[in-house]
Each structure stands twice: as C-alpha cells, then as structure tokens.
Amino acid sequence: MDTHLVEAGAGREWAGPTAVRAIAVPDEATSLFVQARPGLLKIANRIVGDTGEAEDVIQEAWLRWQRADRTVVRNPSALLRKTTVRLAINLVQSAWKRRESCASPWLPESTDTDATPEAVAERHDAADGAVLLLMATLTPKQRAAYVLREGFGYPYGRISELLGIGVANTRQQVSRAQERLAAHRPRQPVDAVAHRRLVQAFLAAAEYGDLAHLEAVLTGHGHVGNS
C-alpha cells in the first residue's frame, strides 16, 4: 500500500523519494515524523552507506511509526532514532545484501561545539549502530586495527605496538576487517555491557580526544568483550 508523508509547511508530501503536491493537512504523528526525518536519514545513511537504501530504511521506519501505539510513547524522537538504527543495521546484516565495495560503518567526525542536543543524539545513535556492527562482525584485533586506522588515522607502527603484533600483520588485520564489513557477515552476538563500554570510549575519543581510554578498551585493558 502506498504511503504519503506530508512535509510540514512546504505544501508537498513525501512518498519514498518522490515528492508530489499535498492533498491533506498533516496530523500530529506525521508532523513529528517530518520534523525528525532529516536526522533519521543522516543516521541511516551513515550506517548503510547508500542514499537509496537509507531512503528505504526511512520508509520502513515511517510504516512502523504509523502502526505503533503512540499513546504509550514518551519520547517520539528517541523511538524513531532507535527504530532507524535497528532497521539500518538489519539491512546491512542481511545475508543477501552483498556490495562489491566496502561500505564502512560511520566513524568519528570532527566535533561540532555548537551542535544542538538533537544533533548530538543523532551522532550518538549513529555511533551506537556502527559500533554494534563492528563488534558483531570483526575479531577484537580486526576491530581495534580498523577503528584506530580508519577512524583516527593511527600509523600502522603505533597500532602494531598497541596490539603486540608486527606491522605486516597489522595491515592484514585492517584489510581483513574491510573484507568482513564488505561481505556483511556478522560472526557473533554482542554483549550489551561490552557494547555500551566501547560506544562510550568511541564517543569520548571522537568528541573530547580521549584516545588513551579508547586504546585501552580496544586492546582489552578496558575489558571490552567479544573476544
């Protein structure tokens, strides 16, 4: 069944990627979704790495929002972000989703000191999804090498010192991590406590430069799980 979403104040309605003239005034639920949609799309795009697939995620999130019992929802924005993250991860992890190039999870960007609370929440949710994917897909050494190299630009020599392996092995760990992520083959369930610990270290490094704590968590000194 076709679903139309009216863009507030724009005199247009959204139906997947296509916009047409509005034919109805949006209700409160629609208005809430329209307001949240730009942020949700950013989250989805950061996780799946493809604009078209991100649009599909948002369409599914909209359908679920329509079916939800909104009378018991205390924080609509948080629910929509959580739904989007889970749908995006499910899409990436689907066995039939194979891409020829590596679609890497979102890695830290420079911190925006003027970011709104909503933008901060979006960034945290995207990081949450990316870390979950990394933990489900990569071995601890692959994960550490990949995050430090691709996310924070560490030289291979420094990563090899932290992991206690040779430089050639370190390069191989990064390469294998990229291959696993490209194949979208999650290898294990993720411990919730370990996931939360790594997300916190990940964000602290990205936002405040606390690289020492991230190094400790990634190399096992911070007790992150999934070994």
C-alpha positions, 0 to 999 in steps of 0.5 A, spaced: 500 500 500 502 506 498 504 511 503 504 519 503 508 523 508 506 530 508 512 535 509 510 540 514 509 547 511 512 546 504 505 544 501 508 537 498 508 530 501 513 525 501 512 518 498 519 514 498 523 519 494 518 522 490 515 528 492 508 530 489 503 536 491 499 535 498 492 533 498 491 533 506 493 537 512 498 533 516 496 530 523 500 530 529 504 523 528 506 525 521 508 532 523 513 529 528 515 524 523 517 530 518 520 534 523 525 528 525 526 525 518 532 529 516 536 526 522 533 519 521 536 519 514 543 522 516 543 516 521 541 511 516 545 513 511 551 513 515 550 506 517 548 503 510 552 507 506 547 508 500 542 514 499 537 509 496 537 504 501 537 509 507 531 512 503 528 505 504 530 504 511 526 511 512 520 508 509 520 502 513 521 506 519 515 511 517 510 504 516 512 502 523 511 509 526 504 509 523 502 502 526 505 503 533 501 505 539 503 512 540 499 513 546 504 509 550 510 513 547 514 518 551 519 520 547 517 520 539 524 522 537 528 517 541 523 511 538 524 513 531 532 514 532 532 507 535 527 504 530 532 507 524 538 504 527 535 497 528 532 497 521 539 500 518 543 495 521 538 489 519 539 491 512 546 491 512 546 484 516 542 481 511 545 475 508 543 477 501 545 484 501 552 483 498 556 490 495 562 489 491 565 495 495 566 496 502 561 500 505 564 502 512 560 503 518 560 511 520 566 513 524 568 519 528 567 526 525 570 532 527 566 535 533 561 540 532 561 545 539 555 548 537 551 542 535 544 542 538 542 536 543 538 533 537 544 533 533 548 530 538 543 524 539 543 523 532 551 522 532 550 518 538 545 513 535 549 513 529 555 511 533 551 506 537 549 502 530 556 502 527 559 500 533 554 494 534 556 492 527 563 492 528 563 488 534 558 483 531 562 482 525 570 483 526 575 479 531 577 484 537 584 485 533 580 486 526 576 491 530 581 495 534 586 495 527 580 498 523 577 503 528 584 506 530 586 506 522 580 508 519 577 512 524 583 516 527 588 515 522 593 511 527 600 509 523 600 502 522 607 502 527 603 505 533 597 500 532 602 494 531 605 496 538 598 497 541 596 490 539 603 486 540 603 484 533 608 486 527 606 491 522 605 486 516 600 483 520 597 489 522 595 491 515 592 484 514 588 485 520 585 492 517 584 489 510 581 483 513 576 487 517 574 491 510 573 484 507 568 482 513 564 489 513 564 488 505 561 481 505 556 483 511 557 477 515 556 478 522 560 472 526 557 473 533 552 476 538 554 482 542 554 483 549 550 489 551 555 491 557 561 490 552 557 494 547 555 500 551 563 500 554 566 501 547 560 506 544 562 510 550 570 510 549 568 511 541 564 517 543 569 520 548 575 519 543 571 522 537 568 528 541 573 530 547 580 526 544 580 521 549 584 516 545 588 513 551 581 510 554 579 508 547 586 504 546 585 501 552 578 498 551 580 496 544 586 492 546 582 489 552 585 493 558 578 496 558 575 489 558 571 490 552 568 483 550 567 479 544 573 476 544 
